Amino acid sequence: MGVMILVLLLCFEISCSQQINMIEEEKRALLHTKWWDFSHNFSGIYYNEFGSVIEISRPMITPKDLRLADLNFTAFPNLQHLDLHEMGLIGMIPTQIGLLHSLISLDLSNNNLNGTIPTEIGALPNLTHLDLSYNKIIGTIPTQIGLLHSLISLNLSRNNLNGTIPTQIRRLDSLVYLDLSDNNLSGTIPPQMGALANLTVLDLSYNKIIGTIPTQIGLLHSLISLNLSNNNLVGTIPPQMGALANLTVLDLSYNKIIGPIPTQIGLLHSLDYLHLSNNNLNGTIPTQIGLLHSLISLNLSNNNLVGTIPPQMGALANLTVLDLSYNKIIGTIPTQIALLHGLISLNLSNNNLGGTIPPQMGALANLTVLDLSYNKIIEYVNPGKKLRGTHI
């Protein structure tokens, strides 16, 4: 019995000694970076109950030419949160990042990091938040990103990433937020993205993505914001997108999308912003748009839309911006436009509108920009006060 107690005490002493050595090593690693000193008492460093570092956030001291490699990752086995955004960090993300197995969140955004995303990042099984946005990172998105099964938020925007979106992203079952915008990504949108059932934000804008919008996008029933603008997408708008009942933002502008606006767009009753401008859409404006009672901004400009302006648009009581310019719309301006009392900007220019300006439009007290130029309007009736930005 006495021998057993002695062994236990010896093991305890060894464990304590190891713990003390680890804490000392962590302290040396922090001092080595020259990001902290004793006078600031390691501001931004948080410890667990044993004194081991579990969180590192932006220090008070930020010398020039900071390198992420200056931080010895091997010294922090218990690190859970690493937040070094806006520190002016330069250099590459070290492969040793994969040694931080306890890491839950990693924010290296708004720095000057270059090089590629190391494949070792896939070795962080507990990671829930990864933000590498606003850097100068190049190369492809590693397929190992699909190993981060706990990931909730992934932001790689505002970099110089190229290549295709890896299909392995479909494995990120917990993903809620995905932003890959402002890169040089090419290829198509993987239809496998339809498996991301918890996704609420998807932003792939400002890339070089080609192909059609996959019908599987309609499976993302939790989606609140979808931005695919400023790409090279072709084909039509899939009617399956009418199943995105929670969608508040839909931006498909600046692509090469053809065909009519699907009538199923009227099923998106939560929609606040609908931007389909600068495409090759044709056909008429569906009357079902009048069902989008939450709509604040509607931009269908620079397309090949024909037919008349649906009078049902008068039901869009929350609308502040309406832009139908640069189309082939005919007919007259419906008097129901005067029901849009919140309207601030109305642009119907560069169409084939005729008739007269409805005198009821004098009731649009909030209107500051009105452009009806380059149409076939024959009379300017009862204009009321001169509006800033008025073009007839």
NORDAQUI-V777032 format. One record per pair of residues at least 12 apart in sequence whose ideal C-beta (glycine too) atoms are under 7 Angstrom apart, sorted by sequence separation. I is the first residue (numbers start at 1). J is the second residue. D is the distance in Angstrom with one decimal. If there is no record, write none. Layout:
BEGIN
I/J/D
I/J/D
END
This chain:
BEGIN
30/42/6.2
44/56/6.6
380/392/5.6
44/57/4.2
44/58/5.7
30/45/6.8
44/59/5.0
93/108/7.0
117/132/6.8
141/156/6.7
165/180/6.7
189/204/6.7
213/228/6.7
237/252/6.8
261/276/6.7
285/300/6.7
309/324/6.8
333/348/6.8
357/372/6.9
377/392/6.9
43/59/6.3
43/60/4.8
370/387/5.1
250/268/7.0
274/292/7.0
371/389/6.8
373/391/4.0
89/108/6.8
368/387/6.2
369/388/6.8
370/389/6.7
372/391/6.6
373/392/6.4
40/60/5.0
93/113/6.1
98/118/6.9
117/137/6.2
122/142/6.7
141/161/6.1
146/166/6.5
165/185/6.1
170/190/7.0
189/209/6.2
194/214/6.9
213/233/6.1
218/238/6.3
237/257/6.2
242/262/6.7
261/281/6.0
266/286/6.5
285/305/6.0
290/310/6.2
309/329/6.2
314/334/6.9
333/353/6.3
338/358/6.1
357/377/6.3
362/382/5.9
367/387/5.8
368/388/5.2
369/389/3.8
370/390/4.7
371/391/4.4
372/392/5.3
40/61/6.4
66/87/5.8
68/89/5.2
73/94/6.7
79/100/5.4
82/103/6.4
92/113/6.9
97/118/6.1
103/124/5.1
106/127/6.4
116/137/6.8
121/142/6.8
127/148/5.2
130/151/6.4
140/161/6.8
145/166/6.4
151/172/5.1
154/175/6.4
164/185/6.9
169/190/6.9
175/196/5.3
178/199/6.2
188/209/6.8
199/220/5.3
202/223/6.3
212/233/6.8
217/238/6.8
223/244/5.2
226/247/6.3
236/257/6.7
247/268/5.2
250/271/6.2
260/281/6.9
265/286/6.5
271/292/5.1
274/295/6.3
284/305/6.9
289/310/6.7
295/316/5.1
298/319/6.3
308/329/6.7
319/340/5.1
322/343/6.4
332/353/6.7
337/358/7.0
343/364/5.4
346/367/6.3
356/377/6.7
368/389/6.5
66/88/5.9
67/89/6.8
69/91/5.7
74/96/6.2
80/102/5.4
85/107/4.9
89/111/4.0
90/112/4.9
91/113/6.8
92/114/6.3
93/115/6.6
98/120/2.9
104/126/5.4
109/131/4.6
113/135/4.2
114/136/4.6
115/137/6.8
116/138/6.1
117/139/6.7
122/144/2.8
128/150/5.2
133/155/4.6
137/159/4.3
138/160/4.8
139/161/6.8
140/162/6.4
141/163/6.8
146/168/2.7
149/171/6.6
152/174/5.4
157/179/4.6
161/183/4.1
162/184/4.5
163/185/6.9
164/186/6.3
165/187/6.7
170/192/3.7
176/198/5.4
179/201/6.9
181/203/4.5
185/207/4.2
186/208/4.7
187/209/6.8
188/210/6.1
189/211/6.7
194/216/2.8
200/222/5.3
205/227/4.5
209/231/4.3
210/232/4.8
211/233/6.8
212/234/6.1
213/235/6.7
218/240/2.9
221/243/6.6
224/246/5.5
227/249/6.8
229/251/4.5
233/255/4.1
234/256/4.9
235/257/6.7
236/258/6.1
237/259/6.9
242/264/2.8
248/270/5.3
251/273/6.8
253/275/4.6
257/279/4.3
258/280/4.7
259/281/6.8
260/282/6.3
261/283/6.8
266/288/2.6
269/291/6.7
272/294/5.5
277/299/4.6
281/303/4.1
282/304/4.5
283/305/6.9
284/306/6.1
285/307/6.6
290/312/2.8
293/315/6.6
296/318/5.5
301/323/4.6
305/327/4.2
306/328/4.9
307/329/6.8
308/330/6.1
309/331/6.7
314/336/2.7
320/342/5.3
325/347/4.5
329/351/4.2
330/352/4.7
331/353/6.8
332/354/6.2
333/355/7.0
338/360/3.5
344/366/5.5
349/371/4.4
353/375/4.1
354/376/4.4
355/377/6.7
356/378/6.4
359/381/5.1
362/384/4.0
36/59/5.2
53/76/5.4
56/79/6.6
66/89/5.1
67/90/5.9
68/91/5.9
73/96/4.3
79/102/6.0
80/103/6.3
81/104/6.1
84/107/7.0
85/108/6.7
88/111/6.4
89/112/6.5
92/115/3.2
95/118/4.6
97/120/6.0
98/121/6.4
101/124/6.8
103/126/6.4
104/127/6.5
105/128/6.2
108/131/7.0
109/132/6.5
112/135/6.7
113/136/6.5
114/137/6.5
115/138/6.9
116/139/3.4
119/142/4.6
121/144/6.5
122/145/6.5
127/150/6.1
128/151/6.2
129/152/6.3
133/156/6.4
136/159/6.7
137/160/6.6
138/161/6.9
139/162/7.0
140/163/3.4
143/166/4.7
145/168/6.5
146/169/6.2
149/172/6.9
151/174/6.2
152/175/6.5
153/176/6.4
154/177/6.9
157/180/6.4
160/183/6.6
161/184/6.5
162/185/6.7
163/186/6.8
164/187/3.3
167/190/4.7
170/193/6.4
175/198/6.3
176/199/6.3
177/200/6.7
178/201/6.7
180/203/7.0
181/204/6.3
184/207/6.7
185/208/6.5
186/209/6.7
187/210/6.8
188/211/3.5
191/214/4.0
193/216/6.6
194/217/6.6
199/222/6.0
200/223/6.2
201/224/6.4
205/228/6.4
208/231/6.7
209/232/6.5
211/234/6.8
212/235/3.3
215/238/4.6
218/241/5.4
221/244/6.8
223/246/6.4
224/247/6.4
225/248/6.4
226/249/6.7
228/251/7.0
229/252/6.3
232/255/6.7
233/256/6.5
234/257/6.7
235/258/6.8
236/259/3.5
239/262/4.3
241/264/6.8
242/265/6.5
247/270/6.2
248/271/6.1
249/272/6.4
250/273/6.9
253/276/6.2
256/279/6.6
257/280/6.5
258/281/6.9
259/282/6.7
260/283/3.2
263/286/4.7
265/288/6.3
266/289/6.3
269/292/6.8
271/294/6.1
272/295/6.5
273/296/6.3
277/300/6.3
280/303/6.7
281/304/6.5
282/305/6.7
283/306/6.9
284/307/3.3
287/310/4.6
290/313/5.7
293/316/6.8
295/318/6.3
296/319/6.5
297/320/6.5
298/321/6.9
300/323/7.0
301/324/6.4
304/327/6.7
305/328/6.5
306/329/6.8
307/330/6.9
308/331/3.5
311/334/4.2
313/336/6.5
314/337/6.5
319/342/6.3
320/343/6.3
321/344/6.5
325/348/6.4
328/351/6.7
329/352/6.5
330/353/6.9
332/355/3.4
335/358/4.6
338/361/5.1
341/364/6.8
343/366/6.3
344/367/6.5
345/368/6.9
346/369/7.0
348/371/7.0
349/372/6.3
352/375/6.7
353/376/6.4
354/377/6.6
355/378/7.0
356/379/4.2
357/380/5.8
359/382/4.3
35/59/4.3
37/61/6.5
54/78/5.4
66/90/6.8
67/91/4.3
73/97/6.2
76/100/6.7
78/102/5.5
79/103/6.0
80/104/4.6
81/105/4.9
82/106/5.2
83/107/4.4
84/108/5.7
85/109/4.5
86/110/4.3
87/111/6.1
88/112/6.4
89/113/5.8
93/117/6.6
97/121/6.0
100/124/6.4
101/125/6.9
102/126/6.4
103/127/5.7
104/128/5.5
105/129/4.0
106/130/5.4
107/131/4.5
108/132/5.5
109/133/4.5
110/134/4.4
111/135/5.5
112/136/6.0
113/137/5.9
114/138/6.7
117/141/6.7
124/148/6.4
126/150/5.7
127/151/5.9
128/152/4.7
129/153/4.6
130/154/5.4
131/155/4.5
132/156/5.4
133/157/4.5
134/158/4.4
135/159/5.4
136/160/6.1
137/161/6.4
141/165/6.8
145/169/6.7
148/172/6.5
149/173/6.6
150/174/6.0
151/175/5.7
152/176/5.1
153/177/4.2
154/178/5.3
155/179/4.6
156/180/5.4
157/181/4.5
158/182/4.5
159/183/5.5
160/184/6.1
161/185/6.1
162/186/6.8
165/189/6.9
169/193/6.6
172/196/6.6
174/198/6.3
175/199/5.7
176/200/5.3
177/201/4.7
178/202/5.4
179/203/4.4
180/204/5.5
181/205/4.5
182/206/4.5
183/207/5.5
184/208/5.9
185/209/6.1
186/210/6.8
189/213/6.7
196/220/6.4
198/222/5.6
199/223/5.9
200/224/4.6
201/225/4.8
202/226/5.4
203/227/4.5
204/228/5.4
205/229/4.5
206/230/4.5
207/231/5.5
208/232/6.1
209/233/6.4
213/237/6.7
217/241/6.2
220/244/6.6
221/245/6.9
222/246/6.4
223/247/5.7
224/248/5.4
225/249/4.1
226/250/5.4
227/251/4.5
228/252/5.4
229/253/4.5
230/254/4.4
231/255/5.5
232/256/6.1
233/257/5.9
234/258/7.0
237/261/6.6
244/268/6.3
246/270/5.8
247/271/5.8
248/272/4.6
249/273/4.7
250/274/5.4
251/275/4.4
252/276/5.4
253/277/4.4
254/278/4.5
255/279/5.4
256/280/6.0
257/281/6.3
258/282/7.0
261/285/6.7
265/289/6.6
268/292/6.5
269/293/6.9
270/294/5.8
271/295/5.8
272/296/4.8
273/297/4.8
274/298/5.3
275/299/4.5
276/300/5.4
277/301/4.4
278/302/4.4
279/303/5.5
280/304/6.1
281/305/6.1
282/306/6.9
285/309/6.8
289/313/6.6
292/316/6.5
293/317/6.7
294/318/6.1
295/319/5.6
296/320/5.5
297/321/4.3
298/322/5.4
299/323/4.4
300/324/5.4
301/325/4.5
302/326/4.5
303/327/5.5
304/328/6.1
305/329/6.1
309/333/6.7
313/337/6.9
316/340/6.3
318/342/6.1
319/343/6.0
320/344/4.7
321/345/4.8
322/346/5.3
323/347/4.5
324/348/5.4
325/349/4.5
326/350/4.5
327/351/5.5
328/352/6.0
329/353/6.3
333/357/6.4
337/361/6.4
340/364/6.9
342/366/6.1
343/367/5.5
344/368/5.6
345/369/4.1
346/370/5.3
347/371/4.5
348/372/5.4
349/373/4.5
350/374/4.4
351/375/5.5
352/376/6.1
353/377/6.0
354/378/6.8
357/381/5.4
36/61/6.2
53/78/6.7
54/79/6.3
55/80/6.2
58/83/6.4
62/87/5.6
65/90/6.1
68/93/6.2
69/94/4.9
74/99/5.6
77/102/6.8
85/110/5.0
93/118/5.6
95/120/4.8
98/123/3.8
109/134/5.3
117/142/5.6
119/144/4.8
122/147/3.9
125/150/6.7
133/158/5.2
141/166/5.5
143/168/4.8
146/171/4.3
149/174/6.9
152/177/7.0
157/182/5.2
165/190/5.6
167/192/4.9
170/195/4.4
181/206/5.3
189/214/5.6
191/216/4.4
194/219/4.0
197/222/6.6
205/230/5.2
213/238/5.6
215/240/4.7
218/243/4.6
229/254/5.3
237/262/5.5
239/264/4.5
242/267/4.1
245/270/6.7
253/278/5.3
261/286/5.5
263/288/4.9
266/291/4.2
269/294/6.8
277/302/5.2
285/310/5.6
287/312/4.8
290/315/4.6
293/318/7.0
301/326/5.3
309/334/5.5
311/336/4.4
314/339/4.0
317/342/7.0
325/350/5.2
333/358/5.7
335/360/5.1
338/363/5.2
341/366/6.9
344/369/7.0
349/374/5.3
356/381/5.1
26/52/6.7
35/61/5.6
52/78/4.6
53/79/6.0
54/80/4.8
55/81/4.1
56/82/5.3
57/83/4.3
58/84/6.3
62/88/6.5
68/94/6.3
73/99/5.3
98/124/6.7
122/148/6.6
146/172/6.7
170/196/6.8
194/220/6.6
218/244/6.7
242/268/6.7
266/292/6.7
290/316/6.8
314/340/6.7
338/364/6.5
349/375/7.0
26/53/4.9
35/62/7.0
58/85/6.8
73/100/5.7
132/159/6.9
204/231/7.0
252/279/7.0
324/351/7.0
348/375/7.0
23/51/5.1
58/86/7.0
23/52/6.0
34/63/5.8
58/87/6.0
22/52/6.3
48/78/6.3
19/50/6.0
35/66/6.9
33/70/4.6
32/70/6.9
33/71/5.4
32/72/6.6
29/71/6.8
349/391/6.6
29/72/4.2
68/113/6.8
29/75/3.8
157/203/7.0
181/227/7.0
205/251/7.0
229/275/7.0
253/299/6.9
277/323/7.0
301/347/7.0
325/371/6.9
26/75/5.2
25/75/4.8
26/76/6.0
END
